[in-house]
Amino acid sequence: MIHAVSADRDVRTLLLFIDTFCREKHRFRDRVLVEEHALNGRPVFLCPHCCNLLEHALFCRANCAHEKPECMHCNAPCFGPQFERQIRQVMRFSGRYLAFHGHPQYLWRLLF
């Protein structure tokens, strides 16, 4: 049960971070509704590039045998080099953005 709750929280965090990144960085690109996901009842719109990243991240998260934060030190990372660079960029930007734009609980989560 704990594993399912942790995985659900990880998926929500991934979705929030990718949504934040796309909303702020890809503001003027054509964005489509991601029908199978919502953030607190709010529909999520992502550009095709971010949709692809989200699909890959969710696939990797669903098929990973490790719990977080073990994946940080994994010898066989799920993400390929291209996706790894992209997800790091998303996490770096969104973590800072959410922490400094009225979401201090995310800063607390990032640090501890």
C-alpha positions in Angstrom: 0.0 0.0 0.0 2.8 2.4 0.8 4.4 1.7 -2.6 1.2 2.6 -4.4 0.8 5.9 -2.4 4.4 6.8 -3.1 4.1 6.0 -6.8 0.9 8.1 -7.0 2.7 11.0 -5.4 5.6 10.6 -7.8 3.2 10.7 -10.8 1.5 13.8 -9.5 4.9 15.5 -8.9 6.0 14.6 -12.4 2.8 15.9 -13.9 3.0 19.1 -11.8 6.7 19.8 -12.8 6.2 19.1 -16.5 3.0 21.1 -16.6 4.8 24.1 -14.9 7.7 23.9 -17.3 5.5 23.7 -20.4 3.2 26.5 -19.2 6.1 28.8 -18.5 8.6 27.8 -21.2 6.4 26.7 -24.1 3.7 29.4 -23.6 3.3 30.1 -27.3 3.4 26.6 -28.7 0.3 24.7 -29.7 -0.7 22.8 -26.6 -3.2 19.9 -26.4 -5.3 18.6 -23.5 -3.9 15.6 -21.7 -7.2 13.8 -21.1 -6.0 11.1 -18.8 -4.5 13.4 -16.3 -5.6 16.4 -14.2 -4.0 18.5 -11.4 -6.4 19.0 -8.6 -9.3 18.9 -11.0 -7.7 21.4 -13.4 -7.1 20.1 -17.0 -3.5 19.8 -18.1 -2.5 21.2 -21.5 1.0 20.3 -22.8 2.9 20.8 -26.1 3.8 17.7 -28.1 7.4 17.8 -26.8 6.3 17.8 -23.1 3.6 15.2 -23.8 6.3 12.9 -25.1 8.5 13.5 -22.1 5.5 12.9 -19.7 4.6 9.6 -21.5 8.2 8.4 -21.3 8.6 9.5 -17.6 5.3 7.7 -16.6 6.4 4.6 -18.5 9.8 4.6 -16.8 8.2 5.2 -13.4 5.7 2.4 -13.9 8.3 -0.1 -14.9 11.1 0.8 -12.5 11.9 -1.7 -9.8 13.4 0.9 -7.5 11.8 3.3 -5.0 12.8 6.9 -4.9 15.4 8.2 -4.2 17.3 5.0 -5.1 16.8 5.7 -8.8 19.2 8.7 -8.4 22.0 6.2 -7.8 20.8 3.5 -10.1 23.4 1.8 -12.4 20.9 1.3 -15.1 18.8 4.4 -15.4 15.4 4.1 -17.1 15.8 7.4 -19.0 18.1 7.5 -22.0 20.6 10.4 -22.3 18.2 12.6 -24.2 15.3 12.2 -21.8 17.6 12.4 -18.8 18.8 15.8 -19.9 15.2 17.0 -20.5 13.8 15.7 -17.2 16.7 17.3 -15.3 16.0 20.6 -17.0 12.3 20.4 -16.2 13.0 19.5 -12.6 15.5 22.2 -12.1 13.3 24.9 -13.6 10.0 23.8 -12.1 11.5 23.2 -8.6 12.9 26.8 -8.5 9.8 28.3 -10.1 7.4 26.6 -7.6 9.6 27.4 -4.7 9.9 31.1 -5.5 6.4 31.8 -6.8 4.3 31.1 -3.7 4.8 27.4 -3.2 7.2 27.0 -0.3 6.1 23.5 0.5 7.9 22.4 -2.7 11.1 24.0 -1.6 10.8 22.1 1.7 10.3 18.9 -0.3 13.2 19.5 -2.5 15.6 20.1 0.4 14.4 17.4 2.8 
